Amino acid sequence: MINGRRPIAEVIADTATPPPLRERLILVSALRDFASSDLALPEGEAFRSFTPLDREAVVWNIVAAPEFSLTPRTWCFPFAGCVPYRGYYDKGAAEVFAADLRQAGDDVLVYGVPAYSTLGWFDDPVLSSFVQWPEAQLAGLIFHELAHQQLYLKDDSAFSEAFARVVEEEGVARWLRQRGDPAKLEAYALGQRRQEEFSRLLRQTRSELLELYGRDLPLAEKRAAKAAIFAGLQDRYAIQKTAWGGYAGYDRWFAAGLNNARLASAETYRRHLPSLRQLLAQGAGDLPAFYRAAAELAALEPAERAARLSALATVVTSD
């Protein structure tokens, strides 16, 4: 991934570069400049080069959770710390490991990752696996991954992902406003509202499962109740989809199958979002101030950080 890259400026100047790719790389260059100039994200060579891939994903991640638990298993690595997933560059190897976990009784999720951050250890390239994404989605990915370079807390993926997601959301909104495209800005806002409604569905299901998993029931009865709860999620999604006018953007998420690992993965990315959105709001949207405040939270002991995040979430709820 790193060795096959070329500077984006070189690819743009190359007459052999297909025009659609050249246009996307020009957009990427503008996004990369905006990230540093307007979002105060790190300068450097990350996303200044391009690598074509011969596959749809960089790595395949595995998430696993016990049959009656929403707490994901973790694996520990030198740079990232302990994280609730394990990545493989070879899809076949990922599937073999996933099969072993299933055989041991775990709920398992295997999914392809189109982009991967080295957390500033290397200059991450733009990849063919995501360069053709829609503008807002492409911008969000670049801002999100650069946010990991700004602040990444080892051993706390939920905090790190929420921080990056808040930067992503604020960055995309600012980018679209700066571009002066009201239609794209409204489409992005609509997508955000749908994400919140989707998250509410998951939170309800998570609450029901946690209550079930805490009960002392016969195995067969507990399994049947678990299946019924996931079926209820499917039913609520069908109702929500109708309310969306048939919007099918989450169909693939549901089609991949519902289990504890899938819910645990979603929770990792969304658990602290309300708290960190509130932290940004408390600073009137000043991103450098937000970065400093988030870094102060990251420096706290885990118990104190959890209490501060809970207090921020309480402010959101009371509002």
ABEGO torsion letter per residue (X at the ends): XAAABBBAAAAAABAABBAAAAAAAAAAAAAAAAAAAAAGBBBEABGABBBBBABABABBBBBBBBAABABBBBBBBAAAEBBABBBBABAAAAAAAAAAAAAAGBBBBBBBBABBBAGGABBBBBBAAAAABBAAAAAAAAAAAAAAAABBBBGBAAAAAAAAAAAAAAAAAAAAAAAGBAAAAAAAAAAAAAAAAAAAAAAAAAAAAAAAAABBBBAAAAAAAAAAAAAAAAAAAAAAAAAAGGBAAAAAAAAAEBBAAAAAAAAAAAAAAAAAAAAAAAAGGBAAAAAAAAAAAAABBAAAAAAAAAAAAAAAAAX
